[in-house]
Amino acid sequence: MIRFYLKLIPIFAVIFLALTLTARALGTTQPPNPALRGFTEGCEDKPQPCWYGIVPGVTNGIEVKNYLVSFNYIQFEEDFPLVDFYDPLNPATKCDLRITYLSEKGAVNVIELHNCPGIQLGDTMQIMGSPVSIFPYEIGNTLFFAPTLQAVLENESLSSFSKITDVFLWPKATVFGQLTVNWAGFIPQSRYCRLQLNLHDINPCNQN
């Protein structure tokens, strides 16, 4: 009987290793916050910025609706010819969406995520890496993870726990992004403000 159990040990060891590797693989592909899954689900073979398969500058309105319905979003019947509003069926795990188009039958111009449940800066950094640049201002900060991907923070504090209120996905770099300063980590906002004043001669933080 002992020999029988000894023979089973290698088998269980292999099974345990396989399960461990599978769990680790799933953990590395899934965002830490479910509300950020839109960056990965439906975007596996598409360039960023991408949200549930929607790529700004590429995807049109009909495709947007098909994508979002498949990911459990519903569309508001609003009378705005160039803007669509979508709400998730499960607001506890997904963001509200506002999608703007270049023309009535044209491609997406901007995707705005808002009312995202509990998204913190650290969550986004685990997916996108560190921000590239920052635009500090008196009551908050806007971070750029790429020229076409920006996140707005709730207030002026900077830490991995800083709450993100809105995320914008653009088809190309914006003029606003040209007024930023390079990201230098979680330093006091006042230091970014001084860099902003010295580099661009603008004073969004109202420093003396």
N, C-alpha and C positions, 0 to 999 in steps of 0.2 A: 504493500500500500504506500509506503514512504517513497519507494522508487517511482510510483505512479505520479505522486504529487510533485516530485522533483522534476519529472519530465514536463509537467505543466508550467513550471516557472518561466522557462524561456518563451513559451507561447503567450502567457499573460504579459510578460515584459514587452514583447513586440506590440501587442494590442495597446498597452498603456502608452508606449512611445508614439504610436500612430495617432491616438486620440489627443495627446499633448501637442503634437505638431499641428494637427488640424485646428485645435482651439487657438493656438498661437497665430496661425495664418489668418483665421477669421478675425481675431482681435486686432491684427495690424491693418486689415482692410476696412474695418468698420470704424467710423468716427466715434470719439468718446461721448459725444452728445447726439442722440438720435435726430435732433433737429437739423444736424449738418449732413445727414445722409444724402441730401440732394446733390452734393458735390461729387459723390461716387456712384450712386445708383442711376443707371441710364447713361452715365458719362464714361463708361469704361474705355470706349474706343474714340473718345472725343477730346478735343483740346480744352483746357481751362482758359477763361471761365466758362463753366457749364453747370447747369442746375436741372436735375432730373431729365437730362437729355437735351435741354434747351441751350443753344449757343447763341449769344448776342451777335447780330450781324449776319446770321446764317439761317436760323429757324424762323419760319413764318407762323402766322396766327393759327392756321388750321393745325399745323403740327404741334404747336404749343398746347392747344386744347386736347389733342389726342394723348400727348405725353402726360399731361397733368391729371386727366381723368383716370389714366391707368395707375397713377400714383395717389389716388384717393383725394383729389382736389375737386372743388365745385366752383363754378364761375358765377360771380355776381352779374345780374342783368343791369348793368349801368349804361347810360347813354353817353359814352365817351368814345368817339370813333377811333382814337389812337391809343387808348389805354384799356387794358383788361385787369379786373380785380379777381383774385382767386383766394378762397379760404380752404383750409384743410378740413377733412372730415374728422380728423383727430387733432385738435389744436394743442394737445398736451405734448405732442412730439414733432410738430411741424410748424413752419413759419407761414404767415400770411404773405401773399405775393401781389405786387403791382408791376405789370408788364407794359412797357411803352413801345410803340412801333414807329418805324420811319415813315410809313405810309399805311393806308387802310388795308392793303393786301401785301404789304412789304414785310421785311425781316424785323426781328426784335431789335430795338435800340438799347433799352435798359431793362434789367431785371432788378427789382428792389425787394429785398426780404425784410419784413418787419414783424413786430410782435413775436419774435422767436423765443420759445420757452427756455429760459435759463442759459443762454449761450454766453460763455465767458471767453476772454481773449486767449487764455491757455488752451481751450478746446480748439479754437480755430488754428492756433499755431501748431498743434499736433498734426493737422492736416496740411496746412499751407506752408509751414515753416515760419521763420521770423519775418516780421514786416520788413519791407524794403525801405520805406520812408514814412514820415509822419507830418501832418499839418496840425500844429497845436493851435487852439484858440481858447478864449476866455472861459467858456463853460464846457469844454470837452476836447476831444482829439479825434482826428480822422486818420486811420492807418491805411497804408497801401501795401498789400501783399504782392501786388503786381500793378503795372500801369492801368490794368483793366479791372482790378478787384480792390474795392475799398470797404472798410468797416468803420462805423461810427460808434464811439464809446459814449456811455451814459454821462460821464463827467470827466474832470481833468485828471483824475488819479490814473496811474499806470502800474498795473501788476497783472499777473496771470489770472487774477480773479476779477478783473475789470469787466463790467457787463457791456455787451455789444447790443445796441438798440436797432441798428439798421446795417444791411450789407447791400452794396451796389455792384452789379456786374455789367461792364461796358463792352462794346465791340472793339473799341480802340482807346488809346490813352486820352485822358482829358486834360484841358488846359490847367485845371485845378491842381492836377498832379505835378505840374511843373513848379509849383510854389512850395513844395515840401522840402524838408531837410532829411538827411539820411538817418535811418533808425540806429540808435546807439544803446538800445536796451532799456531796462526799467529805471531810468534816471528821472529826477524830478522834472515835471513839466516846464518849470521856469528855465531850465537849461536849454530845452528845445526852443522855447520862446526867444531866448537871447540869440541862438543860432539863426532862427528865422529872421530876426531883425537885422543881424549882421549880413546874412547871405542875400536876402531878398528886399531888404529895406521896407518891410511891412511889419506892422505891430498888431497882430490879431489878438494878442493876450493883453493888450493895453498896459504894457510895462512902461515904467518911467525911464 
